[in-house]
């Protein structure tokens, strides 16, 4: 799934984010989940924006700042390219 997410496909990006959010098959990471949901949202998967917003409401300001930085990196790598 990660390979497809890295190729810019929104549905695998959404799924990978959910895996990071739950720690299923990967180490749990709210920052990774936020970043992948951001990429999926930018690629047109509307449910990703809602999931990202819900996650953000539970994150500390510090963790959210880190996640937003990572999301910007992913936007450049997995949305623009």
GROMACS elastic network, one bead per residue, 0.5 to 0.9 nm:
[ bonds ]
;  ai    aj funct       b0    kb
    1     4     6  0.53268   500
    1     5     6  0.62075   500
    1     6     6  0.86693   500
    1    12     6  0.57277   500
    1    13     6  0.79501   500
    1    15     6  0.77859   500
    1    16     6  0.67817   500
    2     6     6  0.60539   500
    2     7     6  0.85720   500
    2    12     6  0.71432   500
    2    13     6  0.75403   500
    2    16     6  0.66105   500
    3     6     6  0.51302   500
    3     7     6  0.63495   500
    3    12     6  0.86834   500
    4     8     6  0.67288   500
    4     9     6  0.59373   500
    4    10     6  0.87583   500
    4    11     6  0.88693   500
    4    12     6  0.60911   500
    4    13     6  0.76853   500
    5     8     6  0.53434   500
    5     9     6  0.52563   500
    5    10     6  0.68277   500
    5    11     6  0.77110   500
    5    14     6  0.82157   500
    5    15     6  0.86326   500
    5    16     6  0.73322   500
    5    36     6  0.82663   500
    5    39     6  0.89160   500
    5    40     6  0.85633   500
    5    78     6  0.76365   500
    6     9     6  0.73910   500
    6    12     6  0.87391   500
    6    13     6  0.77240   500
    6    74     6  0.87819   500
    6    77     6  0.78842   500
    6    78     6  0.57003   500
    6    79     6  0.89891   500
    7    78     6  0.64662   500
    7    79     6  0.86822   500
    7    81     6  0.87567   500
    8    12     6  0.84794   500
    8    13     6  0.75369   500
    8    39     6  0.80534   500
    8    40     6  0.81599   500
    8    43     6  0.74788   500
    8    77     6  0.85579   500
    8    79     6  0.58514   500
    8    80     6  0.86889   500
    8    81     6  0.80707   500
    9    12     6  0.58900   500
    9    13     6  0.63288   500
    9    14     6  0.88882   500
    9    40     6  0.75249   500
    9    43     6  0.74062   500
    9    78     6  0.84701   500
    9    79     6  0.88121   500
   10    14     6  0.61500   500
   10    15     6  0.86737   500
   10    37     6  0.87623   500
   10    39     6  0.72681   500
   10    41     6  0.74172   500
   10    42     6  0.83012   500
   10    43     6  0.55059   500
   10    44     6  0.69098   500
   10    45     6  0.59634   500
   10    48     6  0.88642   500
   11    14     6  0.50839   500
   11    15     6  0.62673   500
   11    16     6  0.86324   500
   11    40     6  0.69107   500
   11    45     6  0.70543   500
   12    16     6  0.59397   500
   12    17     6  0.84032   500
   12    40     6  0.81410   500
   13    16     6  0.51475   500
   13    17     6  0.61428   500
   13    18     6  0.86856   500
   13    36     6  0.55038   500
   13    37     6  0.66176   500
   13    38     6  0.88064   500
   13    39     6  0.68213   500
   13    40     6  0.53134   500
   13    41     6  0.89991   500
   13    48     6  0.89017   500
   14    17     6  0.51649   500
   14    18     6  0.63885   500
   14    19     6  0.88077   500
   14    33     6  0.85768   500
   14    36     6  0.64989   500
   14    37     6  0.55226   500
   14    38     6  0.87279   500
   14    39     6  0.82042   500
   14    40     6  0.55808   500
   14    41     6  0.82397   500
   14    45     6  0.77142   500
   14    47     6  0.83874   500
   14    48     6  0.61699   500
   15    18     6  0.50899   500
   15    19     6  0.63027   500
   15    20     6  0.88016   500
   15    36     6  0.86705   500
   15    37     6  0.86259   500
   16    20     6  0.63379   500
   16    21     6  0.86150   500
   16    32     6  0.88510   500
   16    33     6  0.74020   500
   16    36     6  0.68765   500
   16    37     6  0.83767   500
   17    20     6  0.51439   500
   17    21     6  0.61221   500
   17    22     6  0.86792   500
   17    30     6  0.86595   500
   17    32     6  0.67022   500
   17    34     6  0.68852   500
   17    35     6  0.75903   500
   17    36     6  0.50000   500
   17    37     6  0.55927   500
   17    40     6  0.87613   500
   17    48     6  0.87685   500
   18    22     6  0.61900   500
   18    23     6  0.82454   500
   18    24     6  0.81970   500
   18    33     6  0.63954   500
   18    36     6  0.86809   500
   18    37     6  0.81568   500
   18    51     6  0.87889   500
   19    22     6  0.52910   500
   19    23     6  0.55857   500
   19    25     6  0.67609   500
   19    26     6  0.67001   500
   19    27     6  0.86899   500
   19    28     6  0.76729   500
   19    33     6  0.75979   500
   20    24     6  0.66528   500
   20    25     6  0.81483   500
   20    26     6  0.61324   500
   20    27     6  0.65822   500
   20    29     6  0.52748   500
   20    30     6  0.67446   500
   20    31     6  0.85162   500
   20    32     6  0.62402   500
   20    33     6  0.51025   500
   20    34     6  0.88603   500
   20    36     6  0.88565   500
   21    24     6  0.80256   500
   21    28     6  0.58692   500
   21    29     6  0.60033   500
   21    30     6  0.55916   500
   21    31     6  0.86247   500
   21    32     6  0.77983   500
   21    33     6  0.52482   500
   21    34     6  0.82079   500
   21    55     6  0.83948   500
   22    25     6  0.89364   500
   22    26     6  0.86328   500
   22    27     6  0.86626   500
   22    28     6  0.60327   500
   22    29     6  0.81689   500
   22    30     6  0.88032   500
   22    33     6  0.88703   500
   23    26     6  0.53409   500
   23    27     6  0.51473   500
   23    29     6  0.71272   500
   24    27     6  0.73732   500
   24    28     6  0.73764   500
   25    28     6  0.87981   500
   26    29     6  0.84830   500
   28    32     6  0.83085   500
   28    33     6  0.84495   500
   29    32     6  0.52886   500
   29    33     6  0.62258   500
   29    34     6  0.86076   500
   30    34     6  0.60000   500
   30    35     6  0.85065   500
   30    55     6  0.75007   500
   30    56     6  0.86796   500
   30    59     6  0.78780   500
   30    63     6  0.81174   500
   30    64     6  0.87046   500
   30    67     6  0.75476   500
   31    34     6  0.51268   500
   31    35     6  0.61318   500
   31    36     6  0.86332   500
   31    63     6  0.69791   500
   31    64     6  0.72405   500
   31    66     6  0.67489   500
   31    68     6  0.78692   500
   31    70     6  0.72286   500
   31    71     6  0.82690   500
   32    35     6  0.50899   500
   32    36     6  0.61035   500
   32    37     6  0.84476   500
   32    67     6  0.69533   500
   32    70     6  0.75234   500
   32    71     6  0.81422   500
   33    36     6  0.52901   500
   33    37     6  0.60178   500
   33    38     6  0.84153   500
   33    52     6  0.77721   500
   33    55     6  0.83547   500
   33    67     6  0.84165   500
   34    37     6  0.51790   500
   34    38     6  0.60336   500
   34    39     6  0.86872   500
   34    51     6  0.83846   500
   34    52     6  0.55131   500
   34    53     6  0.85692   500
   34    55     6  0.70940   500
   34    56     6  0.74667   500
   34    64     6  0.84320   500
   34    67     6  0.60523   500
   34    68     6  0.76164   500
   34    70     6  0.84578   500
   34    71     6  0.69775   500
   35    38     6  0.50149   500
   35    39     6  0.63132   500
   35    40     6  0.87325   500
   35    52     6  0.83631   500
   35    67     6  0.60719   500
   35    68     6  0.68756   500
   35    69     6  0.83635   500
   35    70     6  0.58156   500
   35    72     6  0.77039   500
   35    73     6  0.84466   500
   35    74     6  0.65877   500
   35    75     6  0.82748   500
   36    39     6  0.50181   500
   36    40     6  0.61837   500
   36    41     6  0.85260   500
   36    48     6  0.85998   500
   36    52     6  0.88224   500
   36    71     6  0.70440   500
   36    74     6  0.73668   500
   36    75     6  0.89564   500
   37    40     6  0.50223   500
   37    41     6  0.60342   500
   37    42     6  0.85486   500
   37    45     6  0.87357   500
   37    47     6  0.87541   500
   37    49     6  0.66367   500
   37    50     6  0.89054   500
   37    51     6  0.70686   500
   37    52     6  0.56786   500
   37    71     6  0.84868   500
   38    41     6  0.50714   500
   38    42     6  0.61787   500
   38    43     6  0.85664   500
   38    48     6  0.68407   500
   38    49     6  0.66424   500
   38    52     6  0.67022   500
   38    68     6  0.87191   500
   38    71     6  0.61077   500
   38    72     6  0.85965   500
   38    74     6  0.82368   500
   38    75     6  0.76238   500
   39    42     6  0.51202   500
   39    43     6  0.61802   500
   39    44     6  0.88385   500
   39    45     6  0.88747   500
   39    48     6  0.84171   500
   39    71     6  0.69737   500
   39    72     6  0.87230   500
   39    74     6  0.64207   500
   39    75     6  0.56711   500
   39    78     6  0.68399   500
   39    79     6  0.63676   500
   40    44     6  0.64770   500
   40    45     6  0.54264   500
   40    46     6  0.79960   500
   40    47     6  0.86983   500
   40    48     6  0.59339   500
   40    49     6  0.79590   500
   40    79     6  0.84148   500
   41    44     6  0.52200   500
   41    46     6  0.56372   500
   41    47     6  0.73205   500
   41    48     6  0.50103   500
   41    49     6  0.52429   500
   41    50     6  0.87996   500
   41    52     6  0.86221   500
   42    45     6  0.72451   500
   42    46     6  0.85381   500
   42    48     6  0.87862   500
   42    49     6  0.84571   500
   42    75     6  0.76482   500
   42    79     6  0.69424   500
   43    46     6  0.87251   500
   43    78     6  0.89743   500
   43    79     6  0.64688   500
   44    47     6  0.89645   500
   44    48     6  0.86041   500
   45    48     6  0.56934   500
   45    49     6  0.76144   500
   46    49     6  0.56953   500
   46    50     6  0.72261   500
   47    50     6  0.53089   500
   47    51     6  0.63626   500
   47    52     6  0.86593   500
   48    51     6  0.50722   500
   48    52     6  0.59969   500
   48    53     6  0.85012   500
   49    52     6  0.50529   500
   49    53     6  0.61254   500
   49    54     6  0.86500   500
   50    53     6  0.50986   500
   50    54     6  0.62332   500
   50    55     6  0.86505   500
   51    54     6  0.51547   500
   51    55     6  0.62033   500
   51    56     6  0.85622   500
   52    55     6  0.51547   500
   52    56     6  0.60461   500
   52    57     6  0.87078   500
   53    56     6  0.50158   500
   53    57     6  0.63167   500
   54    57     6  0.53279   500
   54    58     6  0.71079   500
   55    58     6  0.55242   500
   55    59     6  0.66558   500
   56    59     6  0.51351   500
   56    60     6  0.81356   500
   56    61     6  0.89827   500
   56    64     6  0.65475   500
   57    60     6  0.82903   500
   59    62     6  0.80487   500
   59    63     6  0.60496   500
   59    64     6  0.58356   500
   60    63     6  0.52057   500
   60    64     6  0.60020   500
   60    65     6  0.85231   500
   61    64     6  0.50538   500
   61    65     6  0.60970   500
   61    66     6  0.86809   500
   62    65     6  0.51861   500
   62    66     6  0.64197   500
   62    67     6  0.87093   500
   63    66     6  0.50915   500
   63    67     6  0.61384   500
   63    68     6  0.86191   500
   64    68     6  0.60495   500
   64    69     6  0.85657   500
   65    68     6  0.51414   500
   65    69     6  0.62997   500
   65    70     6  0.87318   500
   66    69     6  0.51970   500
   66    70     6  0.63475   500
   66    71     6  0.86271   500
   67    70     6  0.50742   500
   67    71     6  0.60204   500
   67    72     6  0.86323   500
   68    72     6  0.62146   500
   68    73     6  0.87253   500
   69    72     6  0.52051   500
   69    73     6  0.65437   500
   69    74     6  0.88468   500
   70    73     6  0.50715   500
   70    74     6  0.62598   500
   70    75     6  0.85565   500
   71    74     6  0.50078   500
   71    75     6  0.59781   500
   71    76     6  0.86525   500
   72    76     6  0.63985   500
   72    77     6  0.86989   500
   73    76     6  0.52970   500
   73    77     6  0.62497   500
   73    78     6  0.84235   500
   74    78     6  0.53877   500
   74    79     6  0.71657   500
   75    78     6  0.54976   500
   75    80     6  0.64042   500
   75    81     6  0.87645   500
   76    79     6  0.59505   500
   76    80     6  0.52383   500
   76    81     6  0.68141   500
   77    80     6  0.64056   500
   77    81     6  0.59603   500
   78    81     6  0.60451   500
